[in-house]
């Protein structure tokens, strides 16, 4: 049973990484081509801008601090 859970977790994490890379590729395409990138690229960028505008600055700072703490603890555990 634990093997199935571990395998599922690895597949889901791989999917998340691929989705993140796809969004980064779309952002890079928008940065390179600008307004000529196309409607889909522009809609993804607009959605990302709306999402980041809706997040308060304090939340972003808090997430950065928590991420840094997780990174430091993970390095010390190794």
CNS distance restraints for C-alpha pairs under 8 A (distance, minus, plus):
assign (resid   1 and name CA) (resid   5 and name CA) 6.49 0.50 0.50
assign (resid   2 and name CA) (resid   6 and name CA) 6.03 0.50 0.50
assign (resid   3 and name CA) (resid   7 and name CA) 6.01 0.50 0.50
assign (resid   4 and name CA) (resid   8 and name CA) 6.04 0.50 0.50
assign (resid   5 and name CA) (resid   9 and name CA) 6.06 0.50 0.50
assign (resid   6 and name CA) (resid  10 and name CA) 6.24 0.50 0.50
assign (resid   7 and name CA) (resid  11 and name CA) 6.29 0.50 0.50
assign (resid   8 and name CA) (resid  12 and name CA) 6.12 0.50 0.50
assign (resid   9 and name CA) (resid  13 and name CA) 6.07 0.50 0.50
assign (resid  10 and name CA) (resid  14 and name CA) 6.14 0.50 0.50
assign (resid  11 and name CA) (resid  15 and name CA) 6.23 0.50 0.50
assign (resid  12 and name CA) (resid  16 and name CA) 6.25 0.50 0.50
assign (resid  13 and name CA) (resid  17 and name CA) 6.21 0.50 0.50
assign (resid  14 and name CA) (resid  18 and name CA) 6.19 0.50 0.50
assign (resid  15 and name CA) (resid  19 and name CA) 6.15 0.50 0.50
assign (resid  16 and name CA) (resid  20 and name CA) 6.12 0.50 0.50
assign (resid  17 and name CA) (resid  21 and name CA) 6.14 0.50 0.50
assign (resid  18 and name CA) (resid  22 and name CA) 6.13 0.50 0.50
assign (resid  19 and name CA) (resid  23 and name CA) 6.32 0.50 0.50
assign (resid  20 and name CA) (resid  24 and name CA) 6.23 0.50 0.50
assign (resid  21 and name CA) (resid  25 and name CA) 6.06 0.50 0.50
assign (resid  22 and name CA) (resid  26 and name CA) 6.23 0.50 0.50
assign (resid  23 and name CA) (resid  27 and name CA) 6.21 0.50 0.50
assign (resid  23 and name CA) (resid  44 and name CA) 7.98 0.50 0.50
assign (resid  24 and name CA) (resid  28 and name CA) 6.12 0.50 0.50
assign (resid  25 and name CA) (resid  29 and name CA) 6.10 0.50 0.50
assign (resid  26 and name CA) (resid  30 and name CA) 6.22 0.50 0.50
assign (resid  26 and name CA) (resid  41 and name CA) 6.02 0.50 0.50
assign (resid  26 and name CA) (resid  44 and name CA) 7.62 0.50 0.50
assign (resid  26 and name CA) (resid  45 and name CA) 7.90 0.50 0.50
assign (resid  27 and name CA) (resid  31 and name CA) 6.18 0.50 0.50
assign (resid  27 and name CA) (resid  41 and name CA) 7.60 0.50 0.50
assign (resid  27 and name CA) (resid  45 and name CA) 6.68 0.50 0.50
assign (resid  28 and name CA) (resid  32 and name CA) 6.15 0.50 0.50
assign (resid  29 and name CA) (resid  33 and name CA) 5.91 0.50 0.50
assign (resid  29 and name CA) (resid  34 and name CA) 7.68 0.50 0.50
assign (resid  29 and name CA) (resid  37 and name CA) 6.66 0.50 0.50
assign (resid  29 and name CA) (resid  41 and name CA) 7.62 0.50 0.50
assign (resid  30 and name CA) (resid  34 and name CA) 4.94 0.50 0.50
assign (resid  30 and name CA) (resid  35 and name CA) 7.32 0.50 0.50
assign (resid  30 and name CA) (resid  37 and name CA) 5.71 0.50 0.50
assign (resid  30 and name CA) (resid  41 and name CA) 6.48 0.50 0.50
assign (resid  30 and name CA) (resid  42 and name CA) 7.21 0.50 0.50
assign (resid  30 and name CA) (resid  45 and name CA) 7.64 0.50 0.50
assign (resid  33 and name CA) (resid  37 and name CA) 5.10 0.50 0.50
assign (resid  35 and name CA) (resid  42 and name CA) 7.47 0.50 0.50
assign (resid  37 and name CA) (resid  41 and name CA) 6.12 0.50 0.50
assign (resid  37 and name CA) (resid  42 and name CA) 7.03 0.50 0.50
assign (resid  38 and name CA) (resid  42 and name CA) 6.22 0.50 0.50
assign (resid  39 and name CA) (resid  43 and name CA) 6.08 0.50 0.50
assign (resid  40 and name CA) (resid  44 and name CA) 6.28 0.50 0.50
assign (resid  41 and name CA) (resid  45 and name CA) 6.25 0.50 0.50
assign (resid  42 and name CA) (resid  46 and name CA) 6.03 0.50 0.50
assign (resid  43 and name CA) (resid  47 and name CA) 6.13 0.50 0.50
assign (resid  44 and name CA) (resid  48 and name CA) 6.24 0.50 0.50
assign (resid  45 and name CA) (resid  49 and name CA) 6.14 0.50 0.50
assign (resid  46 and name CA) (resid  50 and name CA) 6.17 0.50 0.50
assign (resid  47 and name CA) (resid  51 and name CA) 6.09 0.50 0.50
assign (resid  48 and name CA) (resid  52 and name CA) 6.12 0.50 0.50
assign (resid  49 and name CA) (resid  53 and name CA) 6.02 0.50 0.50
assign (resid  50 and name CA) (resid  54 and name CA) 6.23 0.50 0.50
assign (resid  51 and name CA) (resid  55 and name CA) 6.72 0.50 0.50
assign (resid  55 and name CA) (resid  59 and name CA) 6.72 0.50 0.50
assign (resid  55 and name CA) (resid  60 and name CA) 7.16 0.50 0.50
assign (resid  56 and name CA) (resid  60 and name CA) 6.74 0.50 0.50
assign (resid  57 and name CA) (resid  61 and name CA) 6.29 0.50 0.50
assign (resid  58 and name CA) (resid  62 and name CA) 6.08 0.50 0.50
assign (resid  59 and name CA) (resid  63 and name CA) 6.10 0.50 0.50
assign (resid  60 and name CA) (resid  64 and name CA) 6.15 0.50 0.50
assign (resid  61 and name CA) (resid  65 and name CA) 6.22 0.50 0.50
assign (resid  62 and name CA) (resid  66 and name CA) 6.20 0.50 0.50
assign (resid  63 and name CA) (resid  67 and name CA) 6.01 0.50 0.50
assign (resid  64 and name CA) (resid  68 and name CA) 6.10 0.50 0.50
assign (resid  65 and name CA) (resid  69 and name CA) 6.18 0.50 0.50
assign (resid  66 and name CA) (resid  70 and name CA) 6.19 0.50 0.50
assign (resid  67 and name CA) (resid  71 and name CA) 6.18 0.50 0.50
assign (resid  68 and name CA) (resid  72 and name CA) 6.17 0.50 0.50
assign (resid  69 and name CA) (resid  73 and name CA) 6.11 0.50 0.50
assign (resid  70 and name CA) (resid  74 and name CA) 6.03 0.50 0.50
assign (resid  71 and name CA) (resid  75 and name CA) 6.22 0.50 0.50
assign (resid  72 and name CA) (resid  76 and name CA) 6.31 0.50 0.50
assign (resid  73 and name CA) (resid  77 and name CA) 6.17 0.50 0.50
assign (resid  74 and name CA) (resid  78 and name CA) 6.55 0.50 0.50
